[in-house]
């Protein structure tokens, strides 16, 4: 870049200088032409003018020298610009040459540093580690010396073998000739552009398998020694201090690997709203392919465990599964939302439990009536020798929706795949079935659309064993793996075999089957496959290298993008909500929890008089109408043809009322009182004043919690039994002791009558239509049916007022046949024809009830003056039998109010608090509830800001750890 910049500056300077030189030359030429006639004039002038002419000639010569100098300077800059261009081109070609060299970075992952094992070593473990490392280093150096010796002395060795003439020497010379291409003279031939023979390929494959097994053996031994060393250090520290400190304090600090830190960043982003596109620009490996192409099997080969549900020909992957692979001493798996549950992947029972859990989670995240879901399931897998990366397994792409699938399933899967592939830093692991014609694939076009240049696509061809069995054309397979058959471009092309088809086949068995197949494969023997393209292990290493290369390239830019997004959101908050603190949903939920519990506690602090007044008012509204209905009903029955003031009628009415009160108190009254108290309790809870710092955003959540607590709260079942005894004792006292009690009973009776009369008149008004005032002021009229009902009601009311009921009965509860005939005759006289008995009987109850209630109000005014008659048992007090009845009801209301108040304060407030706490505890771990009831721009904005801060924090931790691994002096072994 510096060479290119220098070349550009040089070119620009040379062009500017050339323009200046051209301008100066033109000026000098014009000046020279102008001086010619002047020189001729000077020659003809006098000798005094010759001196002036000589000066002008000297000036002309000076200008000519300056012009030559400027031309030379321009030539120098042109030479400098050419040299800079040559340097830039040389640097570019060197960079291209270096990029074309094979990448040997995998050796760094294989040959680990054991410096951290030497610190605080114990009981001989370090000596074993050093012995293994020395053996490995010795083998490596010996192999390098042997290769250099062969390069120097290969021809002499071959010549000596040929000259010996023995059978063993001939075999050795043949092997040497096949490996190093020596000619008959012992000179090494130049490599020719032709396919290697079958023997060389077989030897290369066997050699690679041999070294792979040795390397795995060394790694397993190193892991065992590491475990022993960790146990020894833990035992020594626990023996000295008795405890292990995590994260500081002089104890052992647990370090997370890079891939675990990176996975935490992705988990935080998965909870972020999709409107922030920057959340999808961090690298991850996206596994894409057709349904049943082997995507899940490829992922299991990378994870070295059969962890996913399997089904023959049916869709098993119904939601994205994010798998974080990391190296660890034990092969285990755990879900990110339940890290305490660890699955041992070496046990078949644990694998079955893990597959069952994944399948249940997939079905739970799929909404009712759907087939696939966009909600990601996060899973972490650790194990020996696992490549470090983050993969996302997606549902297979389908071409046809079958029965049982939801509509638009095909488009939903394609949109889900496009959403993950749209990330410019994602690695697309495109998996294809070798037995299926590429023209029939649904995934190739989708992948090519999102990565047309193939900069981040890796192509994986599965089921090579089945393709060879079905005699698929080797040329077609070769062109497919060389990238010459499809328009799809890729970084690399790999061929894998994911098993022989057994459902219970283990990963080691699959690896042995894969190795055996490629050793004997005709595709390999015929040159269709190269060694670097075969096996899942090579594919996993290539994907891991590309993944971390993208991470290192893009993580810094993504961190800056997150900082810019957070700054924009914070600026918006300052403009929209100045001076307010940012609360996330979790913090708002805690505030709502505190306010609700404070409200429940405040119920117990309300004054006793306030509780009793409110409870009595509620009980009076709910219970006294029943007492009034019973009084009116029994009064109508006892007054049938008798004088209501007679002793027999009064005694019968009193007896009926006593029986009704006892039955009421023994059956329905306690439960009705408890229900009224329950409603009054929640009415008081809803009516408490808000706190000074109350936030209106919390109101929907608080209302929902109260409603849910209402369903869960149950009144103490023992309360009804205690109330029953108390109420029966209060109702048994029949005598009114004082004038104040008499006046109180009269007032209670009057309130009940007035309330019921208002209800009856309101019902009559609705049936009869608008009255006169409403008709004149609001221009409303009555219908014919309403007008007819008014005429019927008026005539029935006249019969009651004039005592026209046949038989001389007062306040009859039902109309007799004689009454019906008299009313129809009167209506016919008024011009109302066609009146039926059914019409009269349907209109009679409301009219009679209105009349009875008005009569009751008149009796209240008279009974208020008759306490002396009642006390002296004068016969006129028999008309006021309703007053002692309501005195008993009033005493029952007072006793019940006091008992319910004590029950609420002492017991029910605590039971309500427990119900509220149970609802809050259940909703605290339910994000859907929080999103449902905590809404608003302030909530969403604060949530986005805090999430971005969390993502920034985790991303900064990851970047710090990533930079530390680049500097071996700062950190060791974090990868």
Secondary structure, DSSP 8 states (H G I E B T S, - for coil): -HHHHHHHHHHHHHHHHHHHHHHHHHHHHHHHHHHHHHHHHHHTS-HHHHHHHHHHHHHHHHHHHHHHHHHHHHHHHHHHHHHHHHHHHHHHHHHHHHHHS---THHHHHS---HHHHTT--TTHHHHHHHHHHHHHHHHHHHHHHHHHHHHHHHHHHHHHHHH--HHHHHHHHHHHHHH-B-TTS-B----SS---HHHHHHHHHHHHHHHHHHHHHHHHHHHHHHHHHHHHHHHHHHHHSS--SSSTTS------HHHHHHHHHHHHHTS-TT-GGGG-S--EEEEEBTTSSHHHHHHHHHTS--S---SSS----EEEEEEEEE-SS-EEEETTEEEEEEETTSHHHHHHHHHHHHHHHHHHS-TT-S-EEEEEEEEEEETT---EEEEE---B-SS--TTS-TTHHHHHHHHHHHHHTSTT-EEEEEEETTS-GGG-SHHHHHHHH-TT-TTEEEEEE-HHHHHHTT--HHHHHHHHTT-SSS---SEEEE----SS-TT--HHHHHHHHHHHHHH-HHHHTTSS-GGGBSHHHHHHHHHHHHHHHHHHHHHHHHHHHHHHHHHHHHHHHHHSTT-----HHHHHHHHHHHHHHHHHHHHTS-HHHHHHHHHHHHHHHHHHHHHHHHHHHHHHHTSSS-TTSHHHHHHHHHHHHHHHHHHHHTTHHHHHHHHHHHHHHHHHHTS---TT--GGGHHHHHHHHHHHHHH----THHHHHHHHHHHHHHT-----SHHHHHHHHHHHHHHHHHHHHHHHHHHHHHH---HHHHHHH-----HHHHHHHHHHHHHHHHHHHT-STTS-SS-SS--HHHHHHHHHHHHHTT-----HHHHHHHHHHHHHHHHHHHHHHHHHHHTT-HHHHHTT-GGGGGGHHHHHHHHHHHHHHHHHHHHHHHIIIIIHHHHHHHHHHHHHHHHT-HHHHHHHS-SHHHHHHHHHHHHHHHHHHHHHHHHHHHHHHSTTT-SS--
